[in-house]
């Protein structure tokens, strides 16, 4: 009898995620991350992955959802920069926390797997200059070479973060939140959920690497800190604007010191 071979069929543009029941195993670091360290030279091949028992399809292109920003439909990446893109982006765990970046710098200064203690050689005083991530204006941003987002994407401006927040129809919390600065170092479950343009965007409360404490981790599961490309309007030129949140409030114009290590979520150019 002649054998019949069935070829796998890949359906492009279809992406599904399975919900897991808990943190049974600590995920290992992976090189399949959306970050500046791996965005160059990656294979063009599309491959089939398995996650939480469900088949998923992934490619070298960033996975995005359509959101409304300033009245326009834009694409927002569904993962923090540096996150493990084989994991469910809406189920907070260590692998989707992503990397930590100082403002205006191209390379990450820590990952989700970096020890929460101090980091040797931490840069606490060399502040990136104005225009480091946006050589244009707030209304017409221009991505610079220092911007760590993949090709076709960039760090949002303050105005864009503010519009994303105000254009979202719903915002709510998931996971277990804490209220002490160091109490959540091993807690990867807390996140803020945005519903924008009918799509769900999950922003993990990954905390911050503290600028004046040798980059030690604080406020994980207490706060989320997401850089914009916008400088803070202060004469000292050592702060930049970030959208931050806790379990109760969202602050669209916080101004961390530029040498803090915070999360990045990219949008389409």
N, C-alpha and C positions, 0 to 999 in steps of 0.2 A: 504494500500500500504506500502510495506517495505521501511524504510528510508535508504538512502545511505549516508555514511559519507565519506568525502574526507579528507585524511590526508595530512598535509603540507609536502612538499618535500624541503629539504635544499640542495642546490648545493654547495659543498665545493670548496673553492678556487675562487669563483666568488664574486667580490666586486665592487659595483657601487656607484657613488656619484652624487648627484644632485646639480646643481649650483643655489644658491639663488640669489635673486635680490637685496639684500641690508641688512642693519643692522636694521631690524625692532624691534628686541627684543634683549636685552642683555642676553646672555646665562648664566644660573646659574652654579656655580661650580658643578662638578660631581665627584663621586668616581670611575667612570669607566675610569681611566686614566692609561697610561703606565708610571708608576713611581715606585720608590723603596717603596713608602708608601703602594702600593696596589698590588705589584707583588706577594706577598706571600699569600697563602690561598685563592686565587680567585677560583670561581667556574669553573669547567671544562665544564659546559654546554654551548653549542653554542646557541645563541639566535638571533631572528630576530629583527631588529631595524627599525625605520622610521626616515628619515632625509630629510628635504626639499621636502617632499612629495614622496620620492622614498624609496623603500625597500632596506635594506642593510643587509648583514650577517656579524656578528662579532664573534670572539671567544676570549679566554683568551690569545691566541698567538699574539705576535706583528705583525702588518700588515706591510709588507715590499715590496720593489721592487728591482729587480736585477740591479746592477750597475757595472761598470768596475773600479776596483782599482788595480793598479800595474799589469795590464794585466790579472787579474783574475775576474771572476764573483763573486760578493759578494752581500749580502742582506743588504739594508739600510732601517731602519724604516722610514715610510712615515710621522711620526709625531715627533715633538720635545718631549723630555722626559717630562712627566707631562701634555701633551696636552689632550684635550677631544677627544677621538677616535671615538665619534659618529658624529663628524662634518667633513665636506668636507676638506681634508688636503690641497687642492689647492685653497681654498677660504679663504684668511686671515681674521680672526676675533679674538675676544678676547680669545675664548676658545682654539684656536690652537697655541697661543703664547708659551705655555708650562711653565715649572718652571725655576727658576734661581738657579744655583749651583756655589759655590765657588770651585776653582780648588782643586782636591785631596780629597774632602769631599764626603761622601755617601749621605747625606740628603740635600734636597732642602732648600734654605734660603728664597725663596719668590715664589709666584705663579703669574699667569697672573692677578689675582684678588686682589693681595696685593696693598694697597694704595701706590701711587708713592712717597710719602714722606719718611722720614727716618724711620728706623726699630730699635726698642728698643733692646739693647743688641747685636748690630751688631758686628761681629768679624772682626776687621780691621787689626790686627797685628799678629795673630797666624797663620803663613803660613804652609800649609801642606808640609811635607818633600818630597824630590825627591823620585821617584818610587811609589808614592801614588796610581796611577792608572795603572801603567805598571811596573811590577817587572822584565820584560824581557828587550829586546832591541828594538830599533826602527824597525829593520828588523824582529824580532821575538817577538812581544809583548805578554805579559802574564797578563791577567786580575787579579786584586787584589780584595780583599773583600771590599775595599773602592769604587770601581767602581759602580756607581748607575744604570747602564744599567741592563735590565732583564737577566735572565739566557740564555746563548747562544749568548749574545751580549755584546759589550764593547764600550768604548769611542774610536774613531779613533785616531791613532797617527798623528803627523804633516805630516809625509810622506804620509800617506793614504789620508788625506784631500787634500794635494797638488796634488796627483795623481787623485783623484776624480775630482778636478777642471780642470786639464789639459786634462783629458779624456772625458770631457763633450763636446758634439757637439754644444751646444747652451746655452747661458745665457742671461736672460733678466729680466726686472723689471715688476711688476704689482702693482696696488694700487696707493695711494697718498702718496708721500714722502715729508718730510719737511726738513728744514736745520737749525733748532735751537735745542739746547740740550734738553730743556724741552717742546718744542712746540708740540711734538707728543705723550704726555702721554695718550691721549684718542684716538689716531689714531692706529687702529689695521689692517689697510688695506695693508701696504707696505710689499713686499716680493721679494726675488730674486729667479728666476726660473732657475733650471738646467735641461738640457736634457742630460741624460747619459744612454748609452745602449738602446736608444729609449724610455726610461721612464722619466717621469716628476717628479722631486723632488722639492718641494717648501720649502724654508727656510725663515720663517718670520723675518722681521727686528724688533726683539723684544727689542732691546736696551740692556742696562746693568744696574745692580745695582752697584753704585759707591762705591769702596772700602774705600775711604777716606772721604766720606760724609754720614756716617751712613747707607749705603745701599740704598740711595735714587735713584730713577729711572732716567736715562738719555738716550737720543738718540733713544728712540723708534720711528719707522718710519723714522729714519735717518740712523741707522747702525744695522747690525746684528753681534753678537759676538757668535761664536761657539767654545767651548773648544776642544782642542786635549788632549791626555794623555801625551804629551811631555813637559818636562821642557824647559824653555828658557835657552840658553847657556851663562848665565851671572853668575858671581861669587856670586852675592848677594842672589841667591836662593829664590827670592820672586816673580818671574814672571814665566809664562808658555805660551806656544804657543797656539794661537787661529787663526782660519780663520775668518776674518771680512770683511765686505763689506758695501759700501754705494751705492747710486744710480748710481755712475759712475765707481767705481773701486772695485776690489776684492783683499784683502791682505791675502795671505796664511800663512804669518809668523809674524803676529802681536804678541805682548808680553804683555798682560794685567797683572796687579798685581794679584797674586793668590787669594786674598780675594775679588776680583770683583765677582759679581754674573752674570753668563752668561748662555746661552742656551747650551743644549746637544742634539746631534743627534747620535743615536747608529748605529753600523754596526755589522754584524755577526762575530763571533769569527773565 
